Amino acid sequence: MKAGRELDTKVAKEVMGWIKVDGGWVGKEHKLEGWPTSRSVIVWSPSTKIYHAWEVVEKIQESGFGVRMNIKPKKVRVDIEPVDLFQDGWTSHRAVAETAPLAICLAAFKAMEAKK
């Protein structure tokens, strides 16, 4: 999957647990997430912006996973795995991409899909 709006929407829904309301994202605590804070519209785009992707990392960690990154020029590998590596049936969810934000989103989406 490529970086962009489609992946960002999947991550917002499946990983972050947000819902879309009037053009902005609303979290489970009914607070506005990724919502414009001024007249200029700020679009939440974790697949292209590292500061938005880091919110995904924090959410993944809250969900009981650890995140490892291996960064090389034009190649980033992200591994997401349960914090308790000794639990039965644990699986590492890996993604490799050209950018850290994209690799984070792809691995996070895989991890949350497998958790269902």
C-alpha positions as a LaTeX table, in Angstrom:
\begin{tabular}{lrrr}
\hline
Residue & $x$ (\AA) & $y$ (\AA) & $z$ (\AA) \\
\hline
Met1 & 0.00 & 0.00 & 0.00 \\
Lys2 & 1.24 & 3.48 & $-0.84$ \\
Ala3 & 1.44 & 6.52 & 1.42 \\
Gly4 & $-1.54$ & 8.81 & 1.21 \\
Arg5 & $-5.14$ & 9.46 & 2.20 \\
Glu6 & $-6.34$ & 5.84 & 1.89 \\
Leu7 & $-3.67$ & 4.47 & 4.25 \\
Asp8 & $-4.05$ & 7.45 & 6.61 \\
Thr9 & $-7.79$ & 6.74 & 6.89 \\
Lys10 & $-7.21$ & 3.04 & 7.61 \\
Val11 & $-4.66$ & 3.88 & 10.30 \\
Ala12 & $-6.98$ & 6.46 & 11.89 \\
Lys13 & $-9.84$ & 3.95 & 12.05 \\
Glu14 & $-8.10$ & 0.63 & 12.68 \\
Val15 & $-5.03$ & 1.63 & 14.70 \\
Met16 & $-6.06$ & 4.84 & 16.45 \\
Gly17 & $-9.74$ & 3.90 & 16.89 \\
Trp18 & $-10.95$ & 7.28 & 15.63 \\
Ile19 & $-14.11$ & 8.12 & 13.69 \\
Lys20 & $-14.60$ & 10.84 & 11.08 \\
Val21 & $-16.97$ & 13.67 & 12.05 \\
Asp22 & $-17.47$ & 16.82 & 9.96 \\
Gly23 & $-14.08$ & 16.58 & 8.27 \\
Gly24 & $-12.07$ & 15.88 & 11.44 \\
Trp25 & $-11.20$ & 12.81 & 13.50 \\
Val26 & $-12.81$ & 12.17 & 16.90 \\
Gly27 & $-11.21$ & 9.84 & 19.43 \\
Lys28 & $-13.01$ & 7.48 & 21.81 \\
Glu29 & $-12.76$ & 10.10 & 24.57 \\
His30 & $-14.84$ & 12.41 & 22.33 \\
Lys31 & $-11.97$ & 14.83 & 21.90 \\
Leu32 & $-10.99$ & 16.15 & 18.52 \\
Glu33 & $-7.94$ & 14.50 & 17.00 \\
Gly34 & $-6.08$ & 15.73 & 13.94 \\
Trp35 & $-8.49$ & 18.67 & 13.85 \\
Pro36 & $-7.53$ & 22.05 & 12.40 \\
Thr37 & $-6.35$ & 24.39 & 15.14 \\
Ser38 & $-6.49$ & 27.55 & 13.03 \\
Arg39 & $-7.89$ & 28.80 & 9.75 \\
Ser40 & $-5.29$ & 26.80 & 7.86 \\
Val41 & $-6.37$ & 23.19 & 7.60 \\
Ile42 & $-3.91$ & 20.72 & 9.09 \\
Val43 & $-4.50$ & 17.28 & 7.62 \\
Trp44 & $-3.48$ & 14.32 & 9.80 \\
Ser45 & $-1.17$ & 12.30 & 7.58 \\
Pro46 & 0.84 & 9.68 & 9.47 \\
Ser47 & 2.00 & 7.94 & 6.29 \\
Thr48 & 3.94 & 11.04 & 5.19 \\
Lys49 & 4.58 & 13.14 & 8.33 \\
Ile50 & 6.84 & 11.73 & 11.04 \\
Tyr51 & 5.28 & 13.78 & 13.84 \\
His52 & 1.90 & 12.24 & 13.00 \\
Ala53 & 3.44 & 8.78 & 12.60 \\
Trp54 & 4.89 & 9.10 & 16.11 \\
Glu55 & 1.34 & 9.36 & 17.47 \\
Val56 & 0.79 & 5.94 & 15.87 \\
Val57 & 3.92 & 4.59 & 17.62 \\
Glu58 & 2.61 & 5.86 & 20.96 \\
Lys59 & $-0.80$ & 4.26 & 20.37 \\
Ile60 & 0.83 & 0.95 & 19.43 \\
Gln61 & 2.87 & 1.02 & 22.64 \\
Glu62 & $-0.29$ & 1.72 & 24.68 \\
Ser63 & $-1.81$ & $-1.36$ & 23.02 \\
Gly64 & 0.87 & $-3.67$ & 24.43 \\
Phe65 & 3.35 & $-3.73$ & 21.57 \\
Gly66 & 6.99 & $-2.75$ & 21.29 \\
Val67 & 8.37 & $-0.96$ & 18.23 \\
Arg68 & 11.85 & $-1.37$ & 16.73 \\
Met69 & 13.16 & 0.58 & 13.78 \\
Asn70 & 16.19 & $-0.02$ & 11.58 \\
Ile71 & 16.88 & 3.04 & 9.43 \\
Lys72 & 19.16 & 3.08 & 6.38 \\
Pro73 & 19.24 & 5.46 & 3.43 \\
Lys74 & 16.00 & 5.02 & 1.44 \\
Lys75 & 15.05 & 1.92 & 3.46 \\
Val76 & 13.36 & 1.74 & 6.85 \\
Arg77 & 12.34 & $-1.48$ & 8.58 \\
Val78 & 9.82 & $-1.38$ & 11.42 \\
Asp79 & 9.07 & $-4.41$ & 13.59 \\
Ile80 & 6.10 & $-4.36$ & 15.95 \\
Glu81 & 5.76 & $-7.19$ & 18.43 \\
Pro82 & 4.07 & $-7.88$ & 21.76 \\
Val83 & 5.98 & $-6.52$ & 24.75 \\
Asp84 & 5.81 & $-9.96$ & 26.36 \\
Leu85 & 7.84 & $-11.98$ & 23.87 \\
Phe86 & 7.19 & $-15.15$ & 25.86 \\
Gln87 & 3.42 & $-15.12$ & 25.39 \\
Asp88 & 2.05 & $-18.01$ & 23.35 \\
Gly89 & 1.80 & $-17.46$ & 19.63 \\
Trp90 & 3.49 & $-14.05$ & 19.50 \\
Thr91 & 4.19 & $-12.70$ & 16.06 \\
Ser92 & 6.36 & $-9.89$ & 14.79 \\
His93 & 4.71 & $-7.58$ & 12.27 \\
Arg94 & 7.26 & $-6.15$ & 9.87 \\
Ala95 & 7.13 & $-3.51$ & 7.19 \\
Val96 & 9.86 & $-2.12$ & 4.98 \\
Ala97 & 9.44 & 1.17 & 3.12 \\
Glu98 & 11.41 & 4.12 & 1.78 \\
Thr99 & 10.32 & 6.37 & 4.65 \\
Ala100 & 9.87 & 5.93 & 8.40 \\
Pro101 & 6.28 & 7.26 & 8.46 \\
Leu102 & 5.16 & 4.81 & 5.79 \\
Ala103 & 6.93 & 1.84 & 7.43 \\
Ile104 & 5.40 & 2.73 & 10.82 \\
Cys105 & 1.88 & 2.91 & 9.37 \\
Leu106 & 2.18 & $-0.34$ & 7.42 \\
Ala107 & 3.56 & $-2.30$ & 10.38 \\
Ala108 & 1.01 & $-0.79$ & 12.79 \\
Phe109 & $-1.86$ & $-1.66$ & 10.49 \\
Lys110 & $-0.61$ & $-5.27$ & 10.20 \\
Ala111 & $-0.27$ & $-5.56$ & 13.99 \\
Met112 & $-3.74$ & $-4.24$ & 14.73 \\
Glu113 & $-5.33$ & $-6.38$ & 12.01 \\
Ala114 & $-3.69$ & $-9.48$ & 13.50 \\
Lys115 & $-4.87$ & $-8.51$ & 17.00 \\
Lys116 & $-8.54$ & $-8.67$ & 15.94 \\
\hline
\end{tabular}
